[in-house]
Structure formats: C-alpha cells, structure tokens
Amino acid sequence: MRLALLLFSFLALGTTDYVEAQVRRTPEERRTVRRKVRRHNRRVVRRTLRRLPANTRPLVFRNVTYYPVGGMYFVKRRGVYVRSFPARGLRLRALPVAAVRIVVRGIPYQYADGVFYLEKQGEYEVTAPPVGAVVNELPEDAEEIDFDGVTMHELNQAVYKEVENGYEIIEVLEEEPEE
C-alpha cells in the first residue's frame, strides 16, 4: 500500500501540465495567422445611451469627443452615444473606479473595461494592450472570433484566449487605417 501511494505521489508531482512554452513567430507566420481570423456571424452587444448622466464631462482628444461614463467611453453618433475605446495616448488624471492593477513583464498597468493604462507623470495614459496580460473577465461587447480554428475573443484590437484563470492576450491586431 505504501509503495502504491509513493508511486502515485511521484507521478502526480512529475506532471508537466502546468508548463507552457514560449513560441516566437517570424513576421511571415504572424501575417499567416492574421489571415485566418474569421468573425462569427452573431450579434455583438453594443452599448448605447440616449442620454448622458448629468455630471458627465467630455474629453477631447485628436478632434474626437469622448464621454466617460462608469469606466466606459462613449462618442456621439446620429443622436445617440455609442460605446467606443479611447485612442492610445489619451491622458486622464484619475482612473475609472473599476480599474485593477496588472503587472506584465515587470511593467505595472491599470485595466478597466478593455482599456489598459500606464502611469506617466502623475497621469494615466491609454496604451496598447500588452501581450501576455491575463484579465479575470471580458466586457459583454467582446466579439467572438474564429482564430485559426480556435474560438477566441477580440476586444479593443486585442485577441484573448480563454485560460484557466481568465483571458490572456495572445496578440494585438494592427489598427486599420481609415480611408
């Protein structure tokens, strides 16, 4: 009995299920993967507001007016306010209440509703989502996509893979230039 218990404990401790390999892809491989992204034909939740709360103060950045409401940002389109993500580089004096601290490769970020912030000179700057960051949950408006045959989620130009303790950013898509 003791021998069986000892053998079992060695087998249980010797598994490598928790080990993940870091894979480096060449630029050609990255382009190939991007071509394989297919969006599912499902309705994506879009958050809209007909009216803004009374104390909403607009933020103007690069000729776009953002209205922060409850940690999310809205822009006015056709008489309603539509959920949007702020442009990278926008600076705020205060973070949304729901912001959480996430450290990625030694760099501390703040995360709230799909937006990542870096602290710079006493302010918080909107930054690109860092590859490797793991968040506990995604907002409802994360879009489900088919990424090389695997179901992933896209939100704010980042592709998230579901992992054991949340969602991990595996790639940041390039922003498409507006024509």
N, C-alpha and C positions, 0 to 999 in steps of 0.2 A: 504494500500500500504506500509506504513512504517513497519507494523508488518511483512509482507511478506519479505521485504528487510532485516529486523533484523533477522528473522528466517533463511533466506538464508545465511547471513554472519556468523552466528553461525555454521551452517552446513559446510560451506566452511572452516572455521578455525579449526573445530574439526576433520578433517580427519586425518588419521594416515598413509597415503600412503607413506610418507617420512621416516617412521621408519623402520629400519632393525634390525633383531635380530641376535646376535652373537651366532652361534651354535658351540659347542665343540663336536668333534667327538672322539670316542675312537680309539685306534690303529687298532682294528678289523674292524671298519667301514671304516677307511681310506683304508685299503687293499681291501675291497669290492668295493669301488668306483674306485680304480685304475684298477681293472679287467674289468670294464665296459667301458673303453676308447677304442673307435674304430675310426680308421682313415678313412676318406672319400677317395674313390678312385678318386682323382682328382690330376691333375698335380700341384705340388708345384713350385712356382717360385724360381729358384736357380740362384743366381747371380754369373757369372763367368767373368773373364778378361783374355784376351790372353796376354796382356802386361800390366805392371805396369806403372803408371806415373813416370816421370824422377826423381823426388825428394823423392821417397818412401824409407824410412829407415826401414829395417827389425827389428823385436823384437823377441828375442829368449827366450822362457820360457819353462822349462821342456822338453828340446830337440825338441821343435816344433817351427818353424819359422813362425811368423805372420807378414803380411804386411798390415799396416793400410792405408786405402785409403778412404777419405771422411767420416770418422766416423765408417766405417765398417772394418772388418778384413778378410784377405784372407790367405789361405795356398796353397802351390803349390802341385798339384796332376796331374800326367800324362801330364805335359807340359802346363797346364792352371792353373789359380789362382781361387780357389773356395771359396765362402763366408763361413766363419766359425765364431764361437763365441770363444773368448779367454777363456782360463782356469781360474778358480777362483784363485785369488792370484796374478795374473799378475799386476804389478805396472807401472803406467805411470806418467811422470812429468807434462804433460798437457792433458786436456780433449779434446775430439772432439768438433768442433765448434758448432754442433747441440745439445750439452748436455743441459738438463734442470734440475732444482732442484726440487726434490720431497721429501716431509717430510712424513715419515711413522712411526707412534707411537713415535714421537719426535726425530727420527733419520733422519738427512738430507742425502739423496742420490743424486747422479747425474745420469741421464738416457740419453742414446743416442742409437738409433737403436737396441733396445732389450737387451742392456748391462747396468747393474747397477754398479755404482762405489761408494766407500766410501773413504773419505779423511783420510789418515793416514800419519802422519809425513811429511806433505808437498807434498805428492804424492797421486795419486788416484789408489786405488786397486779394481780390478774387484771382485765383490761379488755376492752371490746368490740373485736372485730376491726376494724382500720382499713380503710376503703375505699381501694383503690389499692395495698395491700400485695401484694407478689409473693413467694410461697414456692416453694422448689425442688420439693417433693413433698408430697403429702397422705397422711395415715394411711389404712390399709386400710378403716376404717369410714366414710370419706366416702361419702355417698349420692349416687348419680347421679340427676339430675332433668332434666326437660324444661322449659326456661325460655324461653318464647316461641318454641318450635320449635327451639331450640338445646340440645344436651346440655351441661349444666353439672354442678357438684358442690356439695353442701351439707355443711357441717361446722360444728358449734357456732354455728348461726344465721347463718352467712355463706355467700354464694353465690360460688363460684370459677369463673372462666373459664380454660380452658387457653390459655396464651400461649407464645411462643417459648422463654422461659427458665424456665418453671414454671407456677404457677397464680396468677392475680390475683383479689383480692376485688373484685367489682363491686357488691355490695350486701349490707347486713346486714339480715336479717329481724327483725321485731319479735318479742319473746318473747310467746308466747301465755299469757294469764292462766290460772292453774289454777282450776278451779271446785270 
